[in-house]
Amino acid sequence: MQEQIQQQRTSAAAVWSLVLGILSLFCLGPLTGIPAIICGHISRNNVRTSQGHLTGEGMALAGLILGYITTVGFVLYIAAVAIFGVFGNTVRGKLGGAVIELEESSSSKDAALEETSEDWLKDLDEDGER
């Protein structure tokens, strides 16, 4: 009887998923993150159904994770820019008003403190206890 040697190959889609995921993390964001996600899902499915002929499920998973991280991060960044870009003037206006109120209240407190200290010094001079 002849034994068949089963040769395992690494899934090309797994390699692509990892490469695209790394690129998405460092320079191209969702332009390579979305293809990394697609290749990762395809590769994991192929590895599972290959009955041991294909390997690379770990690489596919790493590419998937990197692709999801960069794509979700990009979407959150765009949402934050859109929210603060649209409502930024309102937020800045409210914060600006609060800062002005603090400055006004601070200057009135400073004036009251100076007046109180001058009165205290006058009282000390009148009592002769300096």
N, CA, C and O atoms as a Tinker XYZ file with bonds, in Angstrom:
   520  protein
     1  N      0.823000   -1.177000    0.000000    73     2
     2  CA     0.000000    0.000000    0.000000    64     1     3
     3  C      0.868000    1.242000    0.000000    63     2     4     5
     4  O      1.912000    1.324000    0.647000    81     3
     5  N      0.391000    2.167000   -0.737000    73     3     6
     6  CA     1.116000    3.426000   -0.829000    64     5     7
     7  C      0.429000    4.474000    0.039000    63     6     8     9
     8  O     -0.786000    4.664000   -0.016000    81     7
     9  N      1.235000    5.133000    0.827000    73     7    10
    10  CA     0.677000    6.202000    1.660000    64     9    11
    11  C      0.689000    7.505000    0.874000    63    10    12    13
    12  O      1.672000    7.863000    0.226000    81    11
    13  N     -0.412000    8.178000    0.954000    73    11    14
    14  CA    -0.453000    9.490000    0.321000    64    13    15
    15  C      0.020000   10.515000    1.323000    63    14    16    17
    16  O     -0.468000   10.580000    2.451000    81    15
    17  N      0.955000   11.294000    0.906000    73    15    18
    18  CA     1.456000   12.363000    1.762000    64    17    19
    19  C      0.568000   13.579000    1.546000    63    18    20    21
    20  O      0.424000   14.094000    0.437000    81    19
    21  N     -0.002000   14.000000    2.620000    73    19    22
    22  CA    -0.888000   15.143000    2.533000    64    21    23
    23  C     -0.048000   16.402000    2.718000    63    22    24    25
    24  O      0.598000   16.592000    3.749000    81    23
    25  N     -0.073000   17.228000    1.730000    73    23    26
    26  CA     0.730000   18.427000    1.768000    64    25    27
    27  C     -0.156000   19.605000    2.159000    63    26    28    29
    28  O     -1.205000   19.841000    1.560000    81    27
    29  N      0.282000   20.324000    3.155000    73    27    30
    30  CA    -0.481000   21.481000    3.591000    64    29    31
    31  C      0.085000   22.737000    2.952000    63    30    32    33
    32  O      1.298000   22.914000    2.842000    81    31
    33  N     -0.822000   23.595000    2.537000    73    31    34
    34  CA    -0.423000   24.876000    1.964000    64    33    35
    35  C     -1.049000   25.981000    2.796000    63    34    36    37
    36  O     -2.095000   25.801000    3.419000    81    35
    37  N     -0.392000   27.112000    2.790000    73    35    38
    38  CA    -0.952000   28.278000    3.464000    64    37    39
    39  C     -1.897000   28.966000    2.496000    63    38    40    41
    40  O     -1.575000   29.160000    1.324000    81    39
    41  N     -3.042000   29.325000    2.990000    73    39    42
    42  CA    -4.041000   29.996000    2.174000    64    41    43
    43  C     -3.538000   31.366000    1.734000    63    42    44    45
    44  O     -3.095000   32.170000    2.555000    81    43
    45  N     -3.612000   31.623000    0.437000    73    43    46
    46  CA    -3.179000   32.919000   -0.097000    64    45    47
    47  C     -4.060000   34.043000    0.445000    63    46    48    49
    48  O     -3.583000   35.150000    0.697000    81    47
    49  N     -5.339000   33.751000    0.618000    73    47    50
    50  CA    -6.249000   34.766000    1.158000    64    49    51
    51  C     -5.878000   35.124000    2.592000    63    50    52    53
    52  O     -6.072000   36.264000    3.013000    81    51
    53  N     -5.346000   34.161000    3.347000    73    51    54
    54  CA    -4.915000   34.439000    4.718000    64    53    55
    55  C     -3.723000   35.381000    4.720000    63    54    56    57
    56  O     -3.653000   36.312000    5.523000    81    55
    57  N     -2.786000   35.131000    3.815000    73    55    58
    58  CA    -1.604000   35.998000    3.707000    64    57    59
    59  C     -2.045000   37.407000    3.303000    63    58    60    61
    60  O     -1.590000   38.396000    3.877000    81    59
    61  N     -2.929000   37.488000    2.316000    73    59    62
    62  CA    -3.431000   38.796000    1.874000    64    61    63
    63  C     -4.176000   39.512000    2.995000    63    62    64    65
    64  O     -4.035000   40.723000    3.163000    81    63
    65  N     -4.950000   38.783000    3.742000    73    63    66
    66  CA    -5.682000   39.386000    4.851000    64    65    67
    67  C     -4.724000   40.004000    5.860000    63    66    68    69
    68  O     -4.943000   41.125000    6.319000    81    67
    69  N     -3.674000   39.287000    6.204000    73    67    70
    70  CA    -2.698000   39.797000    7.159000    64    69    71
    71  C     -1.960000   41.012000    6.599000    63    70    72    73
    72  O     -1.803000   42.014000    7.296000    81    71
    73  N     -1.513000   40.933000    5.362000    73    71    74
    74  CA    -0.780000   42.039000    4.741000    64    73    75
    75  C     -1.667000   43.280000    4.663000    63    74    76    77
    76  O     -1.236000   44.375000    5.024000    81    75
    77  N     -2.889000   43.114000    4.199000    73    75    78
    78  CA    -3.802000   44.251000    4.095000    64    77    79
    79  C     -4.166000   44.808000    5.468000    63    78    80    81
    80  O     -4.314000   46.020000    5.628000    81    79
    81  N     -4.309000   43.932000    6.456000    73    79    82
    82  CA    -4.593000   44.399000    7.817000    64    81    83
    83  C     -3.460000   45.230000    8.376000    63    82    84    85
    84  O     -3.705000   46.253000    9.015000    81    83
    85  N     -2.219000   44.813000    8.149000    73    83    86
    86  CA    -1.057000   45.586000    8.609000    64    85    87
    87  C     -0.992000   46.923000    7.883000    63    86    88    89
    88  O     -0.745000   47.955000    8.506000    81    87
    89  N     -1.211000   46.915000    6.577000    73    87    90
    90  CA    -1.218000   48.173000    5.820000    64    89    91
    91  C     -2.316000   49.113000    6.307000    63    90    92    93
    92  O     -2.113000   50.325000    6.386000    81    91
    93  N     -3.466000   48.557000    6.629000    73    91    94
    94  CA    -4.569000   49.407000    7.095000    64    93    95
    95  C     -4.234000   50.052000    8.429000    63    94    96    97
    96  O     -4.648000   51.178000    8.703000    81    95
    97  N     -3.495000   49.348000    9.244000    73    95    98
    98  CA    -3.142000   49.869000   10.556000    64    97    99
    99  C     -2.152000   51.019000   10.457000    63    98   100   101
   100  O     -2.237000   51.981000   11.221000    81    99
   101  N     -1.223000   50.926000    9.528000    73    99   102
   102  CA    -0.154000   51.906000    9.477000    64   101   103
   103  C     -0.324000   53.016000    8.454000    63   102   104   105
   104  O      0.222000   54.103000    8.645000    81   103
   105  N     -1.060000   52.783000    7.376000    73   103   106
   106  CA    -1.086000   53.878000    6.410000    64   105   107
   107  C     -2.376000   54.055000    5.620000    63   106   108   109
   108  O     -2.722000   55.195000    5.311000    81   107
   109  N     -3.086000   53.035000    5.284000    73   107   110
   110  CA    -4.179000   53.207000    4.341000    64   109   111
   111  C     -5.577000   53.082000    4.934000    63   110   112   113
   112  O     -6.558000   53.219000    4.203000    81   111
   113  N     -5.698000   52.830000    6.214000    73   111   114
   114  CA    -6.994000   52.808000    6.881000    64   113   115
   115  C     -7.994000   51.864000    6.246000    63   114   116   117
   116  O     -7.665000   50.718000    5.939000    81   115
   117  N     -9.216000   52.342000    6.045000    73   115   118
   118  CA   -10.276000   51.467000    5.537000    64   117   119
   119  C    -10.101000   51.061000    4.076000    63   118   120   121
   120  O    -10.760000   50.130000    3.615000    81   119
   121  N     -9.221000   51.745000    3.341000    73   119   122
   122  CA    -8.988000   51.343000    1.948000    64   121   123
   123  C     -8.405000   49.938000    1.860000    63   122   124   125
   124  O     -8.659000   49.215000    0.897000    81   123
   125  N     -7.633000   49.557000    2.852000    73   123   126
   126  CA    -7.126000   48.185000    2.900000    64   125   127
   127  C     -7.750000   47.392000    4.049000    63   126   128   129
   128  O     -7.655000   46.165000    4.079000    81   127
   129  N     -8.389000   48.087000    4.996000    73   127   130
   130  CA    -9.026000   47.398000    6.117000    64   129   131
   131  C    -10.224000   46.575000    5.681000    63   130   132   133
   132  O    -10.409000   45.452000    6.149000    81   131
   133  N    -11.040000   47.121000    4.790000    73   131   134
   134  CA   -12.226000   46.400000    4.319000    64   133   135
   135  C    -11.827000   45.170000    3.498000    63   134   136   137
   136  O    -12.387000   44.095000    3.719000    81   135
   137  N    -10.877000   45.287000    2.553000    73   135   138
   138  CA   -10.433000   44.063000    1.865000    64   137   139
   139  C     -9.794000   43.039000    2.807000    63   138   140   141
   140  O     -9.911000   41.834000    2.582000    81   139
   141  N     -9.119000   43.510000    3.861000    73   139   142
   142  CA    -8.539000   42.583000    4.847000    64   141   143
   143  C     -9.641000   41.793000    5.541000    63   142   144   145
   144  O     -9.491000   40.598000    5.795000    81   143
   145  N    -10.737000   42.460000    5.842000    73   143   146
   146  CA   -11.874000   41.785000    6.478000    64   145   147
   147  C    -12.470000   40.746000    5.529000    63   146   148   149
   148  O    -12.760000   39.618000    5.928000    81   147
   149  N    -12.647000   41.138000    4.283000    73   147   150
   150  CA   -13.233000   40.216000    3.293000    64   149   151
   151  C    -12.327000   39.005000    3.083000    63   150   152   153
   152  O    -12.786000   37.864000    3.128000    81   151
   153  N    -11.035000   39.260000    2.853000    73   151   154
   154  CA   -10.093000   38.149000    2.648000    64   153   155
   155  C    -10.004000   37.261000    3.887000    63   154   156   157
   156  O     -9.887000   36.041000    3.768000    81   155
   157  N    -10.059000   37.856000    5.058000    73   155   158
   158  CA    -9.987000   37.077000    6.290000    64   157   159
   159  C    -11.160000   36.127000    6.450000    63   158   160   161
   160  O    -10.985000   34.971000    6.837000    81   159
   161  N    -12.357000   36.618000    6.152000    73   159   162
   162  CA   -13.537000   35.745000    6.257000    64   161   163
   163  C    -13.492000   34.632000    5.208000    63   162   164   165
   164  O    -13.802000   33.478000    5.507000    81   163
   165  N    -13.113000   34.977000    4.002000    73   163   166
   166  CA   -13.017000   33.961000    2.941000    64   165   167
   167  C    -11.974000   32.911000    3.314000    63   166   168   169
   168  O    -12.216000   31.711000    3.176000    81   167
   169  N    -10.816000   33.367000    3.785000    73   167   170
   170  CA    -9.735000   32.447000    4.120000    64   169   171
   171  C    -10.104000   31.526000    5.280000    63   170   172   173
   172  O     -9.842000   30.324000    5.222000    81   171
   173  N    -10.702000   32.069000    6.317000    73   171   174
   174  CA   -11.083000   31.223000    7.452000    64   173   175
   175  C    -12.086000   30.161000    7.020000    63   174   176   177
   176  O    -12.013000   29.017000    7.469000    81   175
   177  N    -13.009000   30.530000    6.159000    73   175   178
   178  CA   -13.975000   29.557000    5.649000    64   177   179
   179  C    -13.274000   28.477000    4.819000    63   178   180   181
   180  O    -13.570000   27.290000    4.959000    81   179
   181  N    -12.344000   28.897000    3.954000    73   179   182
   182  CA   -11.616000   27.934000    3.119000    64   181   183
   183  C    -10.770000   26.978000    3.954000    63   182   184   185
   184  O    -10.717000   25.782000    3.670000    81   183
   185  N    -10.107000   27.508000    4.989000    73   183   186
   186  CA    -9.258000   26.661000    5.841000    64   185   187
   187  C    -10.128000   25.643000    6.587000    63   186   188   189
   188  O     -9.744000   24.480000    6.706000    81   187
   189  N    -11.258000   26.053000    7.076000    73   187   190
   190  CA   -12.127000   25.147000    7.828000    64   189   191
   191  C    -12.711000   24.046000    6.951000    63   190   192   193
   192  O    -12.903000   22.922000    7.415000    81   191
   193  N    -12.994000   24.354000    5.699000    73   191   194
   194  CA   -13.610000   23.361000    4.817000    64   193   195
   195  C    -12.592000   22.568000    4.002000    63   194   196   197
   196  O    -12.982000   21.695000    3.227000    81   195
   197  N    -11.302000   22.848000    4.154000    73   195   198
   198  CA   -10.285000   22.178000    3.328000    64   197   199
   199  C     -9.870000   20.811000    3.859000    63   198   200   201
   200  O     -9.075000   20.129000    3.213000    81   199
   201  N    -10.366000   20.397000    4.979000    73   199   202
   202  CA   -10.041000   19.116000    5.601000    64   201   203
   203  C     -8.538000   18.953000    5.832000    63   202   204   205
   204  O     -7.977000   17.878000    5.625000    81   203
   205  N     -7.905000   20.036000    6.261000    73   203   206
   206  CA    -6.488000   19.977000    6.605000    64   205   207
   207  C     -5.536000   20.284000    5.478000    63   206   208   209
   208  O     -4.325000   20.278000    5.697000    81   207
   209  N     -6.020000   20.552000    4.285000    73   207   210
   210  CA    -5.131000   20.858000    3.155000    64   209   211
   211  C     -4.610000   22.290000    3.216000    63   210   212   213
   212  O     -3.533000   22.580000    2.695000    81   211
   213  N     -5.358000   23.176000    3.840000    73   211   214
   214  CA    -4.947000   24.577000    3.933000    64   213   215
   215  C     -4.693000   24.958000    5.382000    63   214   216   217
   216  O     -5.355000   24.472000    6.298000    81   215
   217  N     -3.711000   25.845000    5.567000    73   215   218
   218  CA    -3.430000   26.415000    6.889000    64   217   219
   219  C     -3.509000   27.940000    6.764000    63   218   220   221
   220  O     -3.707000   28.481000    5.675000    81   219
   221  N     -3.353000   28.599000    7.872000    73   219   222
   222  CA    -3.334000   30.057000    7.846000    64   221   223
   223  C     -4.510000   30.703000    8.547000    63   222   224   225
   224  O     -4.774000   31.890000    8.358000    81   223
   225  N     -5.222000   29.926000    9.362000    73   223   226
   226  CA    -6.378000   30.495000   10.044000    64   225   227
   227  C     -5.952000   31.603000   11.010000    63   226   228   229
   228  O     -6.681000   32.579000   11.188000    81   227
   229  N     -4.790000   31.464000   11.629000    73   227   230
   230  CA    -4.285000   32.493000   12.548000    64   229   231
   231  C     -3.958000   33.788000   11.833000    63   230   232   233
   232  O     -4.255000   34.877000   12.324000    81   231
   233  N     -3.334000   33.658000   10.651000    73   231   234
   234  CA    -3.039000   34.857000    9.866000    64   233   235
   235  C     -4.325000   35.540000    9.426000    63   234   236   237
   236  O     -4.426000   36.767000    9.449000    81   235
   237  N     -5.299000   34.747000    9.029000    73   235   238
   238  CA    -6.581000   35.308000    8.605000    64   237   239
   239  C     -7.257000   36.028000    9.768000    63   238   240   241
   240  O     -7.820000   37.108000    9.591000    81   239
   241  N     -7.201000   35.440000   10.939000    73   239   242
   242  CA    -7.801000   36.061000   12.120000    64   241   243
   243  C     -7.090000   37.369000   12.470000    63   242   244   245
   244  O     -7.739000   38.357000   12.810000    81   243
   245  N     -5.774000   37.376000   12.386000    73   243   246
   246  CA    -5.013000   38.603000   12.666000    64   245   247
   247  C     -5.384000   39.699000   11.668000    63   246   248   249
   248  O     -5.571000   40.854000   12.049000    81   247
   249  N     -5.490000   39.334000   10.392000    73   247   250
   250  CA    -5.905000   40.308000    9.379000    64   249   251
   251  C     -7.306000   40.828000    9.628000    63   250   252   253
   252  O     -7.577000   42.017000    9.458000    81   251
   253  N     -8.197000   39.931000   10.034000    73   251   254
   254  CA    -9.564000   40.336000   10.373000    64   253   255
   255  C     -9.575000   41.345000   11.522000    63   254   256   257
   256  O    -10.237000   42.380000   11.445000    81   255
   257  N     -8.850000   41.038000   12.562000    73   255   258
   258  CA    -8.826000   41.919000   13.742000    64   257   259
   259  C     -8.270000   43.290000   13.377000    63   258   260   261
   260  O     -8.849000   44.315000   13.737000    81   259
   261  N     -7.146000   43.308000   12.660000    73   259   262
   262  CA    -6.554000   44.591000   12.269000    64   261   263
   263  C     -7.489000   45.378000   11.351000    63   262   264   265
   264  O     -7.631000   46.593000   11.490000    81   263
   265  N     -8.122000   44.678000   10.419000    73   263   266
   266  CA    -9.053000   45.341000    9.511000    64   265   267
   267  C    -10.239000   45.931000   10.249000    63   266   268   269
   268  O    -10.643000   47.061000    9.973000    81   267
   269  N    -10.804000   45.174000   11.190000    73   267   270
   270  CA   -11.936000   45.686000   11.963000    64   269   271
   271  C    -11.524000   46.873000   12.836000    63   270   272   273
   272  O    -12.259000   47.855000   12.936000    81   271
   273  N    -10.360000   46.783000   13.463000    73   271   274
   274  CA    -9.904000   47.874000   14.331000    64   273   275
   275  C     -9.772000   49.172000   13.541000    63   274   276   277
   276  O    -10.279000   50.210000   13.966000    81   275
   277  N     -9.097000   49.120000   12.401000    73   275   278
   278  CA    -8.888000   50.348000   11.640000    64   277   279
   279  C    -10.178000   50.861000   11.020000    63   278   280   281
   280  O    -10.390000   52.073000   10.968000    81   279
   281  N    -11.040000   49.976000   10.552000    73   279   282
   282  CA   -12.283000   50.421000    9.933000    64   281   283
   283  C    -13.217000   51.043000   10.957000    63   282   284   285
   284  O    -13.788000   52.107000   10.714000    81   283
   285  N    -13.378000   50.389000   12.099000    73   283   286
   286  CA   -14.240000   50.944000   13.149000    64   285   287
   287  C    -13.634000   52.241000   13.695000    63   286   288   289
   288  O    -14.357000   53.207000   13.943000    81   287
   289  N    -12.333000   52.264000   13.877000    73   287   290
   290  CA   -11.670000   53.491000   14.344000    64   289   291
   291  C    -11.871000   54.648000   13.381000    63   290   292   293
   292  O    -12.102000   55.781000   13.801000    81   291
   293  N    -11.783000   54.360000   12.087000    73   291   294
   294  CA   -11.990000   55.398000   11.076000    64   293   295
   295  C    -13.426000   55.917000   11.109000    63   294   296   297
   296  O    -13.656000   57.123000   11.020000    81   295
   297  N    -14.380000   55.014000   11.236000    73   295   298
   298  CA   -15.792000   55.413000   11.292000    64   297   299
   299  C    -16.041000   56.283000   12.532000    63   298   300   301
   300  O    -16.744000   57.290000   12.443000    81   299
   301  N    -15.481000   55.911000   13.673000    73   299   302
   302  CA   -15.634000   56.709000   14.887000    64   301   303
   303  C    -14.989000   58.080000   14.737000    63   302   304   305
   304  O    -15.530000   59.081000   15.208000    81   303
   305  N    -13.836000   58.127000   14.081000    73   303   306
   306  CA   -13.156000   59.403000   13.847000    64   305   307
   307  C    -14.008000   60.316000   12.964000    63   306   308   309
   308  O    -14.168000   61.499000   13.263000    81   307
   309  N    -14.551000   59.768000   11.884000    73   307   310
   310  CA   -15.394000   60.558000   10.985000    64   309   311
   311  C    -16.646000   61.037000   11.718000    63   310   312   313
   312  O    -17.076000   62.174000   11.522000    81   311
   313  N    -17.232000   60.187000   12.555000    73   311   314
   314  CA   -18.414000   60.585000   13.323000    64   313   315
   315  C    -18.077000   61.727000   14.282000    63   314   316   317
   316  O    -18.855000   62.672000   14.413000    81   315
   317  N    -16.945000   61.652000   14.943000    73   315   318
   318  CA   -16.548000   62.714000   15.872000    64   317   319
   319  C    -16.314000   64.025000   15.134000    63   318   320   321
   320  O    -16.724000   65.086000   15.604000    81   319
   321  N    -15.658000   63.956000   13.983000    73   319   322
   322  CA   -15.427000   65.165000   13.192000    64   321   323
   323  C    -16.757000   65.752000   12.733000    63   322   324   325
   324  O    -16.947000   66.968000   12.767000    81   323
   325  N    -17.673000   64.894000   12.307000    73   323   326
   326  CA   -18.972000   65.374000   11.832000    64   325   327
   327  C    -19.764000   66.001000   12.976000    63   326   328   329
   328  O    -20.371000   67.057000   12.801000    81   327
   329  N    -19.763000   65.367000   14.134000    73   327   330
   330  CA   -20.530000   65.896000   15.266000    64   329   331
   331  C    -19.951000   67.225000   15.737000    63   330   332   333
   332  O    -20.687000   68.197000   15.910000    81   331
   333  N    -18.640000   67.273000   15.943000    73   331   334
   334  CA   -18.051000   68.504000   16.447000    64   333   335
   335  C    -17.896000   69.553000   15.361000    63   334   336   337
   336  O    -17.785000   70.743000   15.658000    81   335
   337  N    -17.887000   69.125000   14.109000    73   335   338
   338  CA   -17.863000   70.095000   13.017000    64   337   339
   339  C    -19.196000   70.787000   12.872000    63   338   340   341
   340  O    -19.246000   71.994000   12.636000    81   339
   341  N    -20.277000   70.046000   13.008000    73   339   342
   342  CA   -21.616000   70.616000   12.882000    64   341   343
   343  C    -21.996000   71.384000   14.140000    63   342   344   345
   344  O    -22.505000   72.502000   14.063000    81   343
   345  N    -21.746000   70.778000   15.304000    73   343   346
   346  CA   -22.148000   71.395000   16.551000    64   345   347
   347  C    -20.994000   72.089000   17.260000    63   346   348   349
   348  O    -21.144000   72.540000   18.395000    81   347
   349  N    -19.855000   72.177000   16.603000    73   347   350
   350  CA   -18.670000   72.748000   17.232000    64   349   351
   351  C    -18.861000   74.182000   17.675000    63   350   352   353
   352  O    -18.411000   74.560000   18.756000    81   351
   353  N    -19.534000   74.999000   16.845000    73   351   354
   354  CA   -19.735000   76.394000   17.216000    64   353   355
   355  C    -20.617000   76.512000   18.447000    63   354   356   357
   356  O    -20.393000   77.378000   19.293000    81   355
   357  N    -21.601000   75.661000   18.551000    73   355   358
   358  CA   -22.467000   75.684000   19.728000    64   357   359
   359  C    -21.679000   75.310000   20.975000    63   358   360   361
   360  O    -21.800000   75.960000   22.014000    81   359
   361  N    -20.878000   74.266000   20.868000    73   359   362
   362  CA   -20.080000   73.830000   22.016000    64   361   363
   363  C    -19.064000   74.902000   22.373000    63   362   364   365
   364  O    -18.888000   75.230000   23.547000    81   363
   365  N    -18.390000   75.451000   21.357000    73   363   366
   366  CA   -17.403000   76.493000   21.625000    64   365   367
   367  C    -18.070000   77.718000   22.224000    63   366   368   369
   368  O    -17.518000   78.363000   23.115000    81   367
   369  N    -19.267000   78.037000   21.730000    73   367   370
   370  CA   -19.991000   79.190000   22.266000    64   369   371
   371  C    -20.337000   78.999000   23.727000    63   370   372   373
   372  O    -20.172000   79.915000   24.533000    81   371
   373  N    -20.816000   77.821000   24.071000    73   371   374
   374  CA   -21.159000   77.551000   25.467000    64   373   375
   375  C    -19.912000   77.555000   26.342000    63   374   376   377
   376  O    -19.921000   78.105000   27.444000    81   375
   377  N    -18.845000   76.943000   25.849000    73   375   378
   378  CA   -17.611000   76.934000   26.629000    64   377   379
   379  C    -17.032000   78.334000   26.745000    63   378   380   381
   380  O    -16.524000   78.722000   27.797000    81   379
   381  N    -17.112000   79.091000   25.651000    73   379   382
   382  CA   -16.627000   80.463000   25.685000    64   381   383
   383  C    -17.397000   81.290000   26.699000    63   382   384   385
   384  O    -16.802000   82.084000   27.427000    81   383
   385  N    -18.725000   81.116000   26.757000    73   383   386
   386  CA   -19.533000   81.819000   27.745000    64   385   387
   387  C    -19.140000   81.439000   29.157000    63   386   388   389
   388  O    -19.097000   82.294000   30.042000    81   387
   389  N    -18.854000   80.178000   29.376000    73   387   390
   390  CA   -18.442000   79.724000   30.707000    64   389   391
   391  C    -17.107000   80.333000   31.090000    63   390   392   393
   392  O    -16.906000   80.703000   32.246000    81   391
   393  N    -16.194000   80.441000   30.138000    73   391   394
   394  CA   -14.885000   81.026000   30.423000    64   393   395
   395  C    -15.041000   82.504000   30.751000    63   394   396   397
   396  O    -14.392000   83.009000   31.668000    81   395
   397  N    -15.900000   83.204000   30.004000    73   395   398
   398  CA   -16.121000   84.630000   30.281000    64   397   399
   399  C    -16.722000   84.802000   31.671000    63   398   400   401
   400  O    -16.325000   85.695000   32.419000    81   399
   401  N    -17.697000   83.931000   32.019000    73   399   402
   402  CA   -18.292000   84.012000   33.350000    64   401   403
   403  C    -17.255000   83.769000   34.431000    63   402   404   405
   404  O    -17.259000   84.443000   35.461000    81   403
   405  N    -16.373000   82.817000   34.206000    73   403   406
   406  CA   -15.323000   82.546000   35.184000    64   405   407
   407  C    -14.392000   83.737000   35.321000    63   406   408   409
   408  O    -13.993000   84.096000   36.429000    81   407
   409  N    -14.044000   84.352000   34.195000    73   407   410
   410  CA   -13.152000   85.514000   34.249000    64   409   411
   411  C    -13.819000   86.661000   34.994000    63   410   412   413
   412  O    -13.186000   87.326000   35.814000    81   411
   413  N    -15.106000   86.894000   34.708000    73   411   414
   414  CA   -15.816000   87.969000   35.390000    64   413   415
   415  C    -15.927000   87.683000   36.878000    63   414   416   417
   416  O    -15.691000   88.561000   37.708000    81   415
   417  N    -16.286000   86.454000   37.208000    73   415   418
   418  CA   -16.439000   86.123000   38.614000    64   417   419
   419  C    -15.086000   86.151000   39.300000    63   418   420   421
   420  O    -15.004000   86.514000   40.473000    81   419
   421  N    -14.038000   85.784000   38.611000    73   419   422
   422  CA   -12.701000   85.802000   39.191000    64   421   423
   423  C    -12.263000   87.234000   39.452000    63   422   424   425
   424  O    -11.686000   87.526000   40.500000    81   423
   425  N    -12.533000   88.135000   38.504000    73   423   426
   426  CA   -12.110000   89.519000   38.698000    64   425   427
   427  C    -12.914000   90.183000   39.815000    63   426   428   429
   428  O    -12.372000   91.000000   40.559000    81   427
   429  N    -14.196000   89.843000   39.940000    73   427   430
   430  CA   -14.982000   90.418000   41.028000    64   429   431
   431  C    -14.528000   89.852000   42.375000    63   430   432   433
   432  O    -14.517000   90.565000   43.379000    81   431
   433  N    -14.155000   88.577000   42.397000    73   431   434
   434  CA   -13.636000   87.998000   43.636000    64   433   435
   435  C    -12.309000   88.637000   44.022000    63   434   436   437
   436  O    -12.058000   88.908000   45.197000    81   435
   437  N    -11.452000   88.878000   43.013000    73   435   438
   438  CA   -10.165000   89.522000   43.286000    64   437   439
   439  C    -10.373000   90.922000   43.851000    63   438   440   441
   440  O     -9.691000   91.325000   44.793000    81   439
   441  N    -11.326000   91.665000   43.269000    73   439   442
   442  CA   -11.595000   93.018000   43.752000    64   441   443
   443  C    -12.120000   92.974000   45.181000    63   442   444   445
   444  O    -11.716000   93.783000   46.016000    81   443
   445  N    -13.013000   92.038000   45.467000    73   443   446
   446  CA   -13.551000   91.911000   46.827000    64   445   447
   447  C    -12.455000   91.523000   47.805000    63   446   448   449
   448  O    -12.432000   92.005000   48.938000    81   447
   449  N    -11.555000   90.664000   47.380000    73   447   450
   450  CA   -10.465000   90.245000   48.253000    64   449   451
   451  C     -9.516000   91.403000   48.543000    63   450   452   453
   452  O     -9.071000   91.569000   49.679000    81   451
   453  N     -9.204000   92.203000   47.529000    73   451   454
   454  CA    -8.326000   93.359000   47.742000    64   453   455
   455  C     -8.972000   94.349000   48.694000    63   454   456   457
   456  O     -8.319000   94.878000   49.594000    81   455
   457  N    -10.253000   94.594000   48.492000    73   455   458
   458  CA   -10.975000   95.530000   49.353000    64   457   459
   459  C    -10.992000   95.034000   50.793000    63   458   460   461
   460  O    -10.792000   95.811000   51.727000    81   459
   461  N    -11.231000   93.737000   50.967000    73   459   462
   462  CA   -11.269000   93.158000   52.310000    64   461   463
   463  C     -9.905000   93.243000   52.974000    63   462   464   465
   464  O     -9.818000   93.562000   54.160000    81   463
   465  N     -8.827000   92.961000   52.228000    73   463   466
   466  CA    -7.494000   93.024000   52.824000    64   465   467
   467  C     -7.109000   94.452000   53.170000    63   466   468   469
   468  O     -6.434000   94.681000   54.174000    81   467
   469  N     -7.529000   95.425000   52.353000    73   467   470
   470  CA    -7.239000   96.818000   52.677000    64   469   471
   471  C     -7.980000   97.224000   53.940000    63   470   472   473
   472  O     -7.427000   97.910000   54.800000    81   471
   473  N     -9.248000   96.794000   54.049000    73   471   474
   474  CA   -10.008000   97.103000   55.267000    64   473   475
   475  C     -9.370000   96.457000   56.488000    63   474   476   477
   476  O     -9.329000   97.067000   57.557000    81   475
   477  N     -8.884000   95.268000   56.350000    73   475   478
   478  CA    -8.248000   94.561000   57.465000    64   477   479
   479  C     -6.986000   95.299000   57.914000    63   478   480   481
   480  O     -6.719000   95.457000   59.105000    81   479
   481  N     -6.206000   95.752000   56.893000    73   479   482
   482  CA    -4.986000   96.490000   57.240000    64   481   483
   483  C     -5.323000   97.813000   57.926000    63   482   484   485
   484  O     -4.636000   98.211000   58.866000    81   483
   485  N     -6.371000   98.498000   57.466000    73   483   486
   486  CA    -6.775000   99.757000   58.099000    64   485   487
   487  C     -7.200000   99.508000   59.538000    63   486   488   489
   488  O     -6.864000  100.271000   60.444000    81   487
   489  N     -7.948000   98.422000   59.728000    73   487   490
   490  CA    -8.373000   98.081000   61.088000    64   489   491
   491  C     -7.176000   97.807000   61.984000    63   490   492   493
   492  O     -7.179000   98.181000   63.157000    81   491
   493  N     -6.171000   97.170000   61.450000    73   491   494
   494  CA    -4.978000   96.899000   62.248000    64   493   495
   495  C     -4.258000   98.192000   62.583000    63   494   496   497
   496  O     -3.758000   98.362000   63.695000    81   495
   497  N     -4.205000   99.113000   61.611000    73   495   498
   498  CA    -3.524000  100.382000   61.862000    64   497   499
   499  C     -4.246000  101.190000   62.926000    63   498   500   501
   500  O     -3.614000  101.828000   63.768000    81   499
   501  N     -5.564000  101.161000   62.885000    73   499   502
   502  CA    -6.316000  101.926000   63.861000    64   501   503
   503  C     -6.157000  101.353000   65.252000    63   502   504   505
   504  O     -6.122000  102.093000   66.234000    81   503
   505  N     -6.059000  100.034000   65.340000    73   503   506
   506  CA    -5.898000   99.402000   66.656000    64   505   507
   507  C     -4.467000   99.480000   67.128000    63   506   508   509
   508  O     -4.181000   99.275000   68.308000    81   507
   509  N     -3.565000   99.777000   66.204000    73   507   510
   510  CA    -2.165000   99.874000   66.576000    64   509   511
   511  C     -1.480000   98.538000   66.748000    63   510   512   513
   512  O     -0.439000   98.450000   67.398000    81   511
   513  N     -2.038000   97.527000   66.187000    73   511   514
   514  CA    -1.441000   96.181000   66.339000    64   513   515
   515  C     -0.878000   95.723000   64.995000    63   514   516   517
   516  O     -1.484000   94.902000   64.305000    81   515
   517  N      0.220000   96.230000   64.652000    73   515   518
   518  CA     0.793000   95.815000   63.385000    64   517   519
   519  C      2.093000   95.126000   63.541000    63   518   520
   520  O      2.698000   94.716000   62.550000    81   519
